[in-house]
Amino acid sequence: MEAQKRSLKKSIINLYGLPSFGFQLFVNMEIFFFAAFLTDYAKIPVAMAGTVLMVTSIFDIVWVPTAGVILEKSDMRWGRYRSWLLIGPPLAAIFFVLQFAKIGEPTVNAILVSIGFIVSHLIWNIYYAGHIAMNNSLTTVREERISMASNRGMFNALGAIVFSMVGAESINLLGGGNQALGCTLTVIISGIFMILCYWALFALTKDHAYHPGAGTAADKKDKMPIAEMLKQILVNPPLIGLMLAELGRYLGRFIIFGLAFYYFKYVVNNLAVIAVFFTGLNVVCFFGAMATAPLAKKFGERNTYVLSLIIFIIGLMLVWLLPMNYVSFMIVMFVAYLGYGMPDALSVAMYSATVDYGEWKTGKNARGFIMSLISFPIKTAVFVRSVVITSILVSAGYVADMPATPELINGIKNGIALVPALFIGAGLVIILALYRITPERLGEMQQEIAARN
């Protein structure tokens, strides 16, 4: 196989997730402040801002498979996947700054922001996928893949924790009262940190970059047409099952995040502690990722993933069934959220196994394309969550600042607990049915692939 047979250096395994730390510092500006930047800081009219959000969200979904195709067909001197760690982050950072820049009158500003979003997201989807693909290309050793995936989960959570602590303060401090300027400068600084994190892994992996020679059999085998890449999805039940399970998991998370404001305001009547709640969830993700590697190595990735979803569902059902104050709610949710954090640290290793399954099944390796699909459930869930949350609030009869009626309280409880549990439960059923890759089966497939090559 193209993957390296020798053991990886500890520095590579331990710092494989470092780019994810920088990426979280970078991307959380958009998650938390993009809508506010458009309407409140750049003063773009609400209707126009809504158009920007809708158009850019569509591009964000389309760019995921597009980035995978570009990555798989790329051919640069520093390795097919590793090269993007070097050239991608600076280019994305430049256009991301444009996305958070207040330039000209509102219509011009909206166009420039949209261009910044569309271009930066295409580029970052490519190098993000390149980083993820290196989990598969760096090693065939299952335990090393699990350790790197777990390590990435910890760095992911750590980046989110750090941003939650410094993001808003950075905007206020750097802007000096000018919030738009504060956003621009915060993006510049976070972009520099992100670039340095990716470059650090680029330097560490200089001896491990897979790069087939032009015109060789390996190069021709891997340079498959777009139709062949798409076929890799259709013939790969574990990949389909994992993507659908991830869609349910992310939908559950985004619905919980979106309804947390209403739950704390109307159900437990303590909106002041919502910041503690969000920070606590990120801390739980960190410790969940830390616990993932030993569990997955002992019980298998699939079994650990399934156990995690069951924990998540049980916690949500307790919230739905039992009366709770804000303290008991947060305690139960923190325990339940281990069921989100552990799969977050497993998914890279599990996608990596589906690459091997695809090559075993078809004789062709679509590593970059398949690993790029890790973002597809996230982007789709972000797009769908708005419809789900709006439907929940409408069905509960919600009107801004209304009194907490029993109908509203029940509607919000259903929305924050029962609805996510149903989505996650559907994902659980699907992954049990379709993802059948065990550690033993993975080893057998890798041996067959190596024998063919």
DRENDO-1510 file (C-alpha; in Angstrom, 1 decimal, always signed):
<recs>
REC; n; res; u; v; w
REC; 1; MET; +0.0; +0.0; +0.0 .
REC; 2; GLU; +1.0; +3.7; -0.3 .
REC; 3; ALA; +0.8; +4.1; +3.4 .
REC; 4; GLN; +4.0; +3.9; +5.3 .
REC; 5; LYS; +4.8; +0.5; +6.8 .
REC; 6; ARG; +7.3; +1.7; +9.5 .
REC; 7; SER; +6.1; +3.0; +12.9 .
REC; 8; LEU; +5.4; +6.7; +13.1 .
REC; 9; LYS; +7.4; +9.0; +15.3 .
REC; 10; LYS; +5.7; +9.8; +18.6 .
REC; 11; SER; +5.9; +13.5; +17.6 .
REC; 12; ILE; +3.8; +12.9; +14.6 .
REC; 13; ILE; +1.2; +10.9; +16.5 .
REC; 14; ASN; +1.0; +13.3; +19.4 .
REC; 15; LEU; +0.9; +16.5; +17.2 .
REC; 16; TYR; -1.2; +15.1; +14.3 .
REC; 17; GLY; -4.2; +17.0; +15.7 .
REC; 18; LEU; -2.3; +20.4; +16.1 .
REC; 19; PRO; -3.8; +21.7; +12.8 .
REC; 20; SER; -7.3; +21.1; +14.2 .
REC; 21; PHE; -6.4; +23.4; +17.2 .
REC; 22; GLY; -5.5; +26.2; +14.8 .
REC; 23; PHE; -8.5; +25.5; +12.6 .
REC; 24; GLN; -10.9; +25.8; +15.6 .
REC; 25; LEU; -9.5; +29.1; +16.6 .
REC; 26; PHE; -9.9; +30.2; +12.9 .
REC; 27; VAL; -13.4; +28.8; +12.0 .
REC; 28; ASN; -15.2; +29.6; +15.3 .
REC; 29; MET; -15.2; +33.2; +14.3 .
REC; 30; GLU; -17.6; +32.3; +11.6 .
REC; 31; ILE; -19.7; +29.9; +13.8 .
REC; 32; PHE; -20.2; +32.5; +16.5 .
REC; 33; PHE; -19.9; +35.9; +14.9 .
REC; 34; PHE; -20.6; +35.7; +11.1 .
REC; 35; ALA; -24.3; +36.6; +11.3 .
REC; 36; ALA; -23.6; +39.3; +13.9 .
REC; 37; PHE; -20.9; +40.7; +11.7 .
REC; 38; LEU; -23.2; +41.0; +8.7 .
REC; 39; THR; -26.2; +42.6; +10.5 .
REC; 40; ASP; -24.7; +44.5; +13.5 .
REC; 41; TYR; -21.1; +45.2; +12.7 .
REC; 42; ALA; -21.0; +45.7; +8.9 .
REC; 43; LYS; -24.6; +47.1; +9.0 .
REC; 44; ILE; -25.8; +45.0; +6.0 .
REC; 45; PRO; -29.6; +45.0; +5.9 .
REC; 46; VAL; -31.2; +41.9; +7.4 .
REC; 47; ALA; -32.8; +40.7; +4.1 .
REC; 48; MET; -29.5; +41.1; +2.2 .
REC; 49; ALA; -27.6; +39.4; +5.1 .
REC; 50; GLY; -30.1; +36.5; +4.9 .
REC; 51; THR; -29.4; +36.1; +1.2 .
REC; 52; VAL; -25.7; +36.1; +1.9 .
REC; 53; LEU; -26.1; +33.3; +4.5 .
REC; 54; MET; -28.3; +31.2; +2.2 .
REC; 55; VAL; -26.1; +31.5; -0.9 .
REC; 56; THR; -22.9; +30.8; +1.0 .
REC; 57; SER; -24.4; +27.9; +2.8 .
REC; 58; ILE; -25.2; +26.2; -0.5 .
REC; 59; PHE; -21.7; +26.7; -1.7 .
REC; 60; ASP; -20.4; +25.3; +1.6 .
REC; 61; ILE; -22.2; +22.0; +0.9 .
REC; 62; VAL; -21.2; +21.8; -2.8 .
REC; 63; TRP; -17.5; +22.5; -2.0 .
REC; 64; VAL; -17.1; +19.3; +0.1 .
REC; 65; PRO; -17.1; +16.8; -2.8 .
REC; 66; THR; -15.5; +19.4; -5.1 .
REC; 67; ALA; -12.6; +19.7; -2.7 .
REC; 68; GLY; -12.2; +16.0; -2.5 .
REC; 69; VAL; -12.0; +15.7; -6.3 .
REC; 70; ILE; -9.4; +18.5; -6.5 .
REC; 71; LEU; -7.4; +17.0; -3.7 .
REC; 72; GLU; -7.4; +13.5; -5.4 .
REC; 73; LYS; -6.4; +15.0; -8.7 .
REC; 74; SER; -3.7; +17.3; -7.3 .
REC; 75; ASP; +0.0; +16.5; -8.0 .
REC; 76; MET; +2.5; +18.7; -6.1 .
REC; 77; ARG; +6.1; +18.2; -5.1 .
REC; 78; TRP; +5.5; +17.9; -1.3 .
REC; 79; GLY; +3.0; +15.0; -1.5 .
REC; 80; ARG; -0.5; +14.8; -2.7 .
REC; 81; TYR; -2.1; +15.5; +0.7 .
REC; 82; ARG; +0.8; +17.0; +2.6 .
REC; 83; SER; +1.4; +19.8; +0.1 .
REC; 84; TRP; -2.0; +21.4; +0.9 .
REC; 85; LEU; -0.9; +21.8; +4.5 .
REC; 86; LEU; +1.7; +24.2; +3.2 .
REC; 87; ILE; -0.1; +26.2; +0.5 .
REC; 88; GLY; -3.7; +26.0; +1.5 .
REC; 89; PRO; -3.9; +27.8; +4.9 .
REC; 90; PRO; -2.3; +31.2; +3.8 .
REC; 91; LEU; -4.6; +31.4; +0.8 .
REC; 92; ALA; -7.7; +30.6; +2.8 .
REC; 93; ALA; -6.7; +33.1; +5.5 .
REC; 94; ILE; -6.4; +35.9; +3.0 .
REC; 95; PHE; -10.0; +35.4; +1.7 .
REC; 96; PHE; -11.3; +34.7; +5.2 .
REC; 97; VAL; -10.2; +38.2; +6.2 .
REC; 98; LEU; -12.2; +39.5; +3.3 .
REC; 99; GLN; -15.2; +37.7; +4.7 .
REC; 100; PHE; -14.9; +39.7; +7.9 .
REC; 101; ALA; -13.9; +43.1; +6.4 .
REC; 102; LYS; -16.2; +46.1; +6.3 .
REC; 103; ILE; -15.6; +47.6; +2.9 .
REC; 104; GLY; -17.8; +50.1; +1.0 .
REC; 105; GLU; -21.5; +50.4; +1.0 .
REC; 106; PRO; -23.8; +47.5; +2.0 .
REC; 107; THR; -24.3; +45.9; -1.4 .
REC; 108; VAL; -20.6; +46.0; -2.3 .
REC; 109; ASN; -19.7; +44.8; +1.1 .
REC; 110; ALA; -22.2; +41.9; +0.8 .
REC; 111; ILE; -20.6; +40.9; -2.5 .
REC; 112; LEU; -17.1; +41.1; -1.2 .
REC; 113; VAL; -18.0; +39.1; +2.0 .
REC; 114; SER; -19.6; +36.4; -0.2 .
REC; 115; ILE; -16.5; +36.2; -2.4 .
REC; 116; GLY; -14.4; +35.9; +0.7 .
REC; 117; PHE; -16.6; +33.1; +2.1 .
REC; 118; ILE; -16.9; +31.1; -1.2 .
REC; 119; VAL; -13.2; +31.2; -2.1 .
REC; 120; SER; -11.9; +30.6; +1.5 .
REC; 121; HIS; -14.2; +27.7; +2.1 .
REC; 122; LEU; -13.2; +25.9; -1.1 .
REC; 123; ILE; -9.6; +26.2; -0.2 .
REC; 124; TRP; -10.0; +25.2; +3.4 .
REC; 125; ASN; -12.1; +22.2; +2.5 .
REC; 126; ILE; -9.2; +21.0; +0.4 .
REC; 127; TYR; -6.4; +21.3; +3.0 .
REC; 128; TYR; -8.8; +20.2; +5.8 .
REC; 129; ALA; -9.4; +17.0; +3.8 .
REC; 130; GLY; -5.7; +16.7; +3.1 .
REC; 131; HIS; -5.0; +16.7; +6.8 .
REC; 132; ILE; -7.7; +14.1; +7.5 .
REC; 133; ALA; -6.5; +11.9; +4.6 .
REC; 134; MET; -3.0; +11.8; +6.1 .
REC; 135; ASN; -4.5; +9.6; +8.9 .
REC; 136; ASN; -4.8; +6.9; +6.2 .
REC; 137; SER; -1.8; +7.7; +4.1 .
REC; 138; LEU; +0.7; +7.9; +7.0 .
REC; 139; THR; +0.2; +4.5; +8.4 .
REC; 140; THR; -1.7; +1.2; +8.0 .
REC; 141; VAL; -1.4; +0.4; +11.7 .
REC; 142; ARG; -4.9; +0.6; +13.2 .
REC; 143; GLU; -3.7; +1.6; +16.7 .
REC; 144; GLU; -1.7; +4.5; +15.3 .
REC; 145; ARG; -4.7; +5.7; +13.3 .
REC; 146; ILE; -6.9; +5.5; +16.5 .
REC; 147; SER; -4.3; +7.5; +18.5 .
REC; 148; MET; -4.0; +10.2; +15.9 .
REC; 149; ALA; -7.8; +10.4; +15.6 .
REC; 150; SER; -8.2; +10.7; +19.3 .
REC; 151; ASN; -5.4; +13.3; +19.4 .
REC; 152; ARG; -7.2; +15.3; +16.8 .
REC; 153; GLY; -10.4; +15.2; +18.9 .
REC; 154; MET; -8.5; +16.6; +21.9 .
REC; 155; PHE; -6.9; +19.4; +19.9 .
REC; 156; ASN; -10.3; +20.1; +18.3 .
REC; 157; ALA; -12.0; +20.5; +21.7 .
REC; 158; LEU; -9.0; +22.5; +23.1 .
REC; 159; GLY; -9.2; +25.0; +20.2 .
REC; 160; ALA; -13.0; +25.4; +20.8 .
REC; 161; ILE; -12.4; +26.0; +24.6 .
REC; 162; VAL; -9.6; +28.6; +23.9 .
REC; 163; PHE; -11.8; +30.5; +21.4 .
REC; 164; SER; -14.8; +30.5; +23.8 .
REC; 165; MET; -12.5; +32.1; +26.4 .
REC; 166; VAL; -10.8; +34.7; +24.2 .
REC; 167; GLY; -12.9; +35.2; +21.0 .
REC; 168; ALA; -15.4; +37.9; +22.2 .
REC; 169; GLU; -12.7; +39.7; +24.3 .
REC; 170; SER; -10.4; +39.8; +21.3 .
REC; 171; ILE; -13.0; +41.5; +19.2 .
REC; 172; ASN; -13.6; +44.1; +21.8 .
REC; 173; LEU; -10.0; +44.7; +22.7 .
REC; 174; LEU; -8.6; +44.8; +19.2 .
REC; 175; GLY; -11.5; +46.9; +17.8 .
REC; 176; GLY; -11.3; +49.5; +20.5 .
REC; 177; GLY; -15.1; +50.1; +20.2 .
REC; 178; ASN; -15.1; +49.3; +16.4 .
REC; 179; GLN; -16.6; +45.8; +16.4 .
REC; 180; ALA; -16.2; +45.4; +12.6 .
REC; 181; LEU; -12.5; +46.2; +12.9 .
REC; 182; GLY; -12.2; +43.9; +15.9 .
REC; 183; CYS; -13.6; +41.0; +13.8 .
REC; 184; THR; -11.1; +41.7; +11.0 .
REC; 185; LEU; -8.1; +41.9; +13.3 .
REC; 186; THR; -9.2; +38.8; +15.3 .
REC; 187; VAL; -9.5; +36.8; +12.0 .
REC; 188; ILE; -6.0; +38.0; +11.0 .
REC; 189; ILE; -4.4; +36.8; +14.3 .
REC; 190; SER; -6.3; +33.5; +14.4 .
REC; 191; GLY; -5.4; +33.0; +10.7 .
REC; 192; ILE; -1.7; +33.3; +11.6 .
REC; 193; PHE; -2.0; +30.8; +14.4 .
REC; 194; MET; -3.8; +28.4; +12.1 .
REC; 195; ILE; -1.1; +28.7; +9.4 .
REC; 196; LEU; +1.6; +28.0; +11.9 .
REC; 197; CYS; -0.2; +24.9; +13.2 .
REC; 198; TYR; -0.6; +23.4; +9.7 .
REC; 199; TRP; +3.0; +24.2; +8.9 .
REC; 200; ALA; +4.2; +22.5; +12.0 .
REC; 201; LEU; +2.7; +19.2; +10.9 .
REC; 202; PHE; +4.0; +19.8; +7.4 .
REC; 203; ALA; +7.5; +20.0; +8.8 .
REC; 204; LEU; +7.1; +16.9; +11.1 .
REC; 205; THR; +5.9; +14.7; +8.2 .
REC; 206; LYS; +8.6; +15.5; +5.7 .
REC; 207; ASP; +9.7; +11.8; +5.6 .
REC; 208; HIS; +6.2; +10.4; +5.3 .
REC; 209; ALA; +4.5; +12.1; +2.4 .
REC; 210; TYR; +3.0; +9.8; -0.2 .
REC; 211; HIS; +3.7; +11.0; -3.7 .
REC; 212; PRO; +3.4; +8.6; -6.6 .
REC; 213; GLY; +5.7; +9.3; -9.5 .
REC; 214; ALA; +4.1; +10.8; -12.6 .
REC; 215; GLY; +3.1; +8.2; -15.1 .
REC; 216; THR; +3.7; +5.3; -12.7 .
REC; 217; ALA; +1.2; +2.5; -12.1 .
REC; 218; ALA; +0.4; +3.9; -8.7 .
REC; 219; ASP; -0.2; +7.3; -10.2 .
REC; 220; LYS; -2.5; +6.0; -12.9 .
REC; 221; LYS; -4.3; +3.8; -10.4 .
REC; 222; ASP; -5.0; +6.7; -8.0 .
REC; 223; LYS; -5.9; +9.3; -10.7 .
REC; 224; MET; -9.5; +8.1; -11.2 .
REC; 225; PRO; -12.3; +9.9; -13.1 .
REC; 226; ILE; -14.9; +11.8; -11.1 .
REC; 227; ALA; -17.5; +9.2; -11.9 .
REC; 228; GLU; -15.3; +6.5; -10.4 .
REC; 229; MET; -14.9; +8.6; -7.2 .
REC; 230; LEU; -18.6; +9.0; -6.9 .
REC; 231; LYS; -19.0; +5.2; -7.4 .
REC; 232; GLN; -16.7; +4.7; -4.4 .
REC; 233; ILE; -19.7; +6.0; -2.2 .
REC; 234; LEU; -22.3; +3.7; -3.8 .
REC; 235; VAL; -20.2; +0.5; -3.4 .
REC; 236; ASN; -19.2; +1.3; +0.2 .
REC; 237; PRO; -22.0; +0.5; +2.7 .
REC; 238; PRO; -19.7; +1.3; +5.7 .
REC; 239; LEU; -19.0; +4.8; +4.3 .
REC; 240; ILE; -22.8; +5.4; +3.7 .
REC; 241; GLY; -23.6; +4.2; +7.2 .
REC; 242; LEU; -21.0; +6.3; +8.9 .
REC; 243; MET; -22.0; +9.5; +7.0 .
REC; 244; LEU; -25.7; +9.0; +7.9 .
REC; 245; ALA; -24.8; +8.3; +11.5 .
REC; 246; GLU; -22.6; +11.4; +11.6 .
REC; 247; LEU; -25.4; +13.4; +10.1 .
REC; 248; GLY; -27.7; +12.4; +12.9 .
REC; 249; ARG; -25.1; +13.1; +15.5 .
REC; 250; TYR; -24.3; +16.6; +14.2 .
REC; 251; LEU; -28.0; +17.4; +13.8 .
REC; 252; GLY; -28.5; +16.5; +17.4 .
REC; 253; ARG; -25.6; +18.7; +18.5 .
REC; 254; PHE; -26.6; +21.7; +16.5 .
REC; 255; ILE; -30.3; +21.5; +17.6 .
REC; 256; ILE; -29.1; +21.4; +21.2 .
REC; 257; PHE; -26.9; +24.4; +20.7 .
REC; 258; GLY; -29.6; +26.3; +18.9 .
REC; 259; LEU; -32.3; +25.7; +21.5 .
REC; 260; ALA; -30.0; +26.1; +24.6 .
REC; 261; PHE; -30.9; +29.8; +24.8 .
REC; 262; TYR; -34.6; +29.1; +24.9 .
REC; 263; TYR; -34.2; +26.2; +27.4 .
REC; 264; PHE; -32.2; +28.3; +29.9 .
REC; 265; LYS; -34.5; +31.3; +29.5 .
REC; 266; TYR; -37.9; +29.6; +29.6 .
REC; 267; VAL; -37.5; +26.1; +31.1 .
REC; 268; VAL; -35.0; +26.5; +33.9 .
REC; 269; ASN; -35.2; +30.3; +34.1 .
REC; 270; ASN; -31.4; +31.0; +34.4 .
REC; 271; LEU; -30.0; +32.5; +31.2 .
REC; 272; ALA; -26.9; +33.7; +33.0 .
REC; 273; VAL; -25.3; +30.3; +33.1 .
REC; 274; ILE; -25.5; +29.5; +29.4 .
REC; 275; ALA; -21.8; +30.4; +28.9 .
REC; 276; VAL; -20.8; +27.9; +31.5 .
REC; 277; PHE; -23.0; +25.3; +29.8 .
REC; 278; PHE; -21.3; +25.8; +26.4 .
REC; 279; THR; -17.8; +25.9; +27.9 .
REC; 280; GLY; -18.6; +22.7; +29.9 .
REC; 281; LEU; -19.6; +20.9; +26.7 .
REC; 282; ASN; -16.3; +21.7; +25.1 .
REC; 283; VAL; -14.4; +20.5; +28.2 .
REC; 284; VAL; -16.4; +17.3; +28.1 .
REC; 285; CYS; -15.4; +16.8; +24.4 .
REC; 286; PHE; -11.7; +17.1; +25.4 .
REC; 287; PHE; -12.0; +14.4; +28.1 .
REC; 288; GLY; -14.2; +12.3; +25.9 .
REC; 289; ALA; -11.5; +12.4; +23.2 .
REC; 290; MET; -8.9; +11.5; +25.7 .
REC; 291; ALA; -10.8; +8.4; +26.8 .
REC; 292; THR; -11.5; +7.3; +23.2 .
REC; 293; ALA; -8.2; +5.8; +22.2 .
REC; 294; PRO; -7.9; +3.1; +24.9 .
REC; 295; LEU; -11.6; +2.2; +24.6 .
REC; 296; ALA; -11.4; +1.9; +20.8 .
REC; 297; LYS; -8.2; -0.1; +20.8 .
REC; 298; LYS; -9.7; -2.6; +23.3 .
REC; 299; PHE; -13.3; -2.9; +22.1 .
REC; 300; GLY; -13.1; -1.7; +18.5 .
REC; 301; GLU; -14.0; +1.6; +16.8 .
REC; 302; ARG; -17.6; +0.6; +15.8 .
REC; 303; ASN; -18.5; -0.8; +19.3 .
REC; 304; THR; -17.1; +2.3; +21.0 .
REC; 305; TYR; -19.0; +4.6; +18.6 .
REC; 306; VAL; -22.3; +2.7; +19.2 .
REC; 307; LEU; -21.8; +2.8; +23.0 .
REC; 308; SER; -21.2; +6.5; +22.8 .
REC; 309; LEU; -24.5; +7.2; +20.9 .
REC; 310; ILE; -26.4; +5.0; +23.4 .
REC; 311; ILE; -24.9; +7.2; +26.2 .
REC; 312; PHE; -26.0; +10.3; +24.4 .
REC; 313; ILE; -29.5; +9.1; +23.8 .
REC; 314; ILE; -30.0; +7.9; +27.4 .
REC; 315; GLY; -29.0; +11.3; +28.7 .
REC; 316; LEU; -31.3; +13.2; +26.3 .
REC; 317; MET; -34.2; +10.9; +27.3 .
REC; 318; LEU; -33.6; +11.7; +31.0 .
REC; 319; VAL; -33.8; +15.4; +30.2 .
REC; 320; TRP; -37.0; +14.8; +28.3 .
REC; 321; LEU; -38.7; +12.6; +31.0 .
REC; 322; LEU; -37.6; +14.2; +34.3 .
REC; 323; PRO; -38.1; +17.6; +35.8 .
REC; 324; MET; -34.8; +19.4; +36.2 .
REC; 325; ASN; -33.3; +22.7; +37.4 .
REC; 326; TYR; -30.4; +24.3; +35.6 .
REC; 327; VAL; -27.8; +22.4; +37.8 .
REC; 328; SER; -29.3; +18.9; +37.2 .
REC; 329; PHE; -29.8; +19.7; +33.5 .
REC; 330; MET; -26.1; +20.6; +33.1 .
REC; 331; ILE; -24.8; +17.6; +35.0 .
REC; 332; VAL; -26.9; +15.2; +32.9 .
REC; 333; MET; -26.0; +16.9; +29.7 .
REC; 334; PHE; -22.3; +16.9; +30.5 .
REC; 335; VAL; -22.4; +13.2; +31.1 .
REC; 336; ALA; -24.5; +12.6; +28.0 .
REC; 337; TYR; -22.2; +14.8; +25.9 .
REC; 338; LEU; -19.5; +12.2; +26.2 .
REC; 339; GLY; -21.6; +10.4; +23.6 .
REC; 340; TYR; -20.9; +13.3; +21.2 .
REC; 341; GLY; -17.2; +13.8; +22.1 .
REC; 342; MET; -16.1; +10.2; +21.8 .
REC; 343; PRO; -17.3; +9.7; +18.3 .
REC; 344; ASP; -15.8; +13.1; +17.4 .
REC; 345; ALA; -12.5; +11.6; +18.2 .
REC; 346; LEU; -13.2; +8.3; +16.4 .
REC; 347; SER; -14.6; +9.4; +13.0 .
REC; 348; VAL; -11.3; +10.0; +11.3 .
REC; 349; ALA; -10.1; +6.5; +12.1 .
REC; 350; MET; -13.4; +5.1; +11.0 .
REC; 351; TYR; -13.4; +7.0; +7.7 .
REC; 352; SER; -9.9; +5.8; +7.2 .
REC; 353; ALA; -11.1; +2.2; +7.5 .
REC; 354; THR; -13.8; +2.9; +4.8 .
REC; 355; VAL; -11.0; +4.0; +2.5 .
REC; 356; ASP; -9.4; +0.6; +2.9 .
REC; 357; TYR; -12.8; -1.1; +2.4 .
REC; 358; GLY; -13.3; +0.9; -0.9 .
REC; 359; GLU; -9.8; -0.1; -2.2 .
REC; 360; TRP; -10.4; -3.7; -1.1 .
REC; 361; LYS; -13.8; -3.7; -2.9 .
REC; 362; THR; -12.9; -1.9; -6.1 .
REC; 363; GLY; -9.1; -2.2; -6.4 .
REC; 364; LYS; -8.9; +1.6; -6.5 .
REC; 365; ASN; -7.9; +4.0; -3.8 .
REC; 366; ALA; -9.9; +7.3; -3.5 .
REC; 367; ARG; -8.4; +8.3; -0.2 .
REC; 368; GLY; -8.5; +12.1; -0.6 .
REC; 369; PHE; -12.1; +12.1; -1.9 .
REC; 370; ILE; -13.5; +9.7; +0.7 .
REC; 371; MET; -11.7; +11.5; +3.6 .
REC; 372; SER; -13.0; +14.8; +2.4 .
REC; 373; LEU; -16.6; +13.5; +2.9 .
REC; 374; ILE; -16.0; +13.8; +6.7 .
REC; 375; SER; -17.2; +17.4; +6.3 .
REC; 376; PHE; -20.4; +16.6; +4.4 .
REC; 377; PRO; -22.6; +15.6; +7.4 .
REC; 378; ILE; -21.5; +18.7; +9.2 .
REC; 379; LYS; -22.3; +21.1; +6.3 .
REC; 380; THR; -25.6; +19.3; +5.7 .
REC; 381; ALA; -26.6; +19.4; +9.4 .
REC; 382; VAL; -25.8; +23.1; +9.6 .
REC; 383; PHE; -28.1; +23.7; +6.6 .
REC; 384; VAL; -30.9; +21.5; +8.0 .
REC; 385; ARG; -30.8; +22.7; +11.6 .
REC; 386; SER; -32.4; +26.1; +10.9 .
REC; 387; VAL; -35.5; +24.4; +9.4 .
REC; 388; VAL; -35.7; +22.0; +12.3 .
REC; 389; ILE; -35.2; +24.7; +15.0 .
REC; 390; THR; -37.7; +27.0; +13.3 .
REC; 391; SER; -40.3; +24.2; +13.1 .
REC; 392; ILE; -39.8; +23.4; +16.8 .
REC; 393; LEU; -40.3; +27.0; +17.9 .
REC; 394; VAL; -43.4; +27.5; +15.6 .
REC; 395; SER; -45.0; +24.3; +16.9 .
REC; 396; ALA; -44.5; +25.5; +20.5 .
REC; 397; GLY; -46.2; +28.8; +19.6 .
REC; 398; TYR; -43.1; +30.8; +20.4 .
REC; 399; VAL; -43.1; +34.6; +20.3 .
REC; 400; ALA; -40.2; +36.7; +21.5 .
REC; 401; ASP; -40.3; +37.5; +25.3 .
REC; 402; MET; -43.5; +35.6; +25.8 .
REC; 403; PRO; -44.4; +34.2; +29.2 .
REC; 404; ALA; -43.2; +30.6; +29.9 .
REC; 405; THR; -46.5; +28.7; +29.2 .
REC; 406; PRO; -46.7; +24.9; +29.7 .
REC; 407; GLU; -47.0; +24.5; +25.9 .
REC; 408; LEU; -43.8; +26.5; +25.3 .
REC; 409; ILE; -41.9; +24.6; +28.0 .
REC; 410; ASN; -43.0; +21.2; +26.7 .
REC; 411; GLY; -42.2; +22.3; +23.1 .
REC; 412; ILE; -38.7; +23.4; +24.0 .
REC; 413; LYS; -38.1; +20.2; +26.1 .
REC; 414; ASN; -39.2; +18.1; +23.2 .
REC; 415; GLY; -36.9; +20.1; +20.9 .
REC; 416; ILE; -33.8; +20.0; +22.9 .
REC; 417; ALA; -34.1; +16.4; +24.0 .
REC; 418; LEU; -36.6; +14.2; +22.2 .
REC; 419; VAL; -35.9; +15.5; +18.7 .
REC; 420; PRO; -32.1; +15.2; +18.9 .
REC; 421; ALA; -32.5; +11.7; +20.5 .
REC; 422; LEU; -34.6; +10.6; +17.5 .
REC; 423; PHE; -32.0; +11.8; +15.0 .
REC; 424; ILE; -29.2; +10.2; +16.9 .
REC; 425; GLY; -31.2; +7.0; +17.3 .
REC; 426; ALA; -31.8; +6.8; +13.6 .
REC; 427; GLY; -28.0; +7.2; +13.1 .
REC; 428; LEU; -27.4; +4.4; +15.6 .
REC; 429; VAL; -29.7; +2.0; +13.8 .
REC; 430; ILE; -28.1; +2.8; +10.4 .
REC; 431; ILE; -24.5; +2.4; +11.6 .
REC; 432; LEU; -25.4; -0.9; +13.2 .
REC; 433; ALA; -26.8; -2.1; +9.9 .
REC; 434; LEU; -24.2; -0.8; +7.5 .
REC; 435; TYR; -20.8; -0.3; +9.3 .
REC; 436; ARG; -19.5; -3.9; +9.8 .
REC; 437; ILE; -15.8; -3.2; +9.7 .
REC; 438; THR; -14.2; -4.9; +12.8 .
REC; 439; PRO; -10.5; -4.7; +13.7 .
REC; 440; GLU; -10.1; -8.3; +12.4 .
REC; 441; ARG; -11.8; -7.6; +9.1 .
REC; 442; LEU; -9.8; -4.4; +8.6 .
REC; 443; GLY; -6.5; -6.4; +9.0 .
REC; 444; GLU; -7.7; -9.0; +6.5 .
REC; 445; MET; -8.6; -6.4; +3.9 .
REC; 446; GLN; -5.2; -4.6; +4.4 .
REC; 447; GLN; -3.4; -7.9; +3.9 .
REC; 448; GLU; -5.4; -8.6; +0.7 .
REC; 449; ILE; -4.7; -5.1; -0.6 .
REC; 450; ALA; -1.0; -5.5; +0.1 .
REC; 451; ALA; -0.9; -8.8; -1.6 .
REC; 452; ARG; -2.5; -7.4; -4.8 .
REC; 453; ASN; +0.0; -4.5; -4.9 .
</recs>
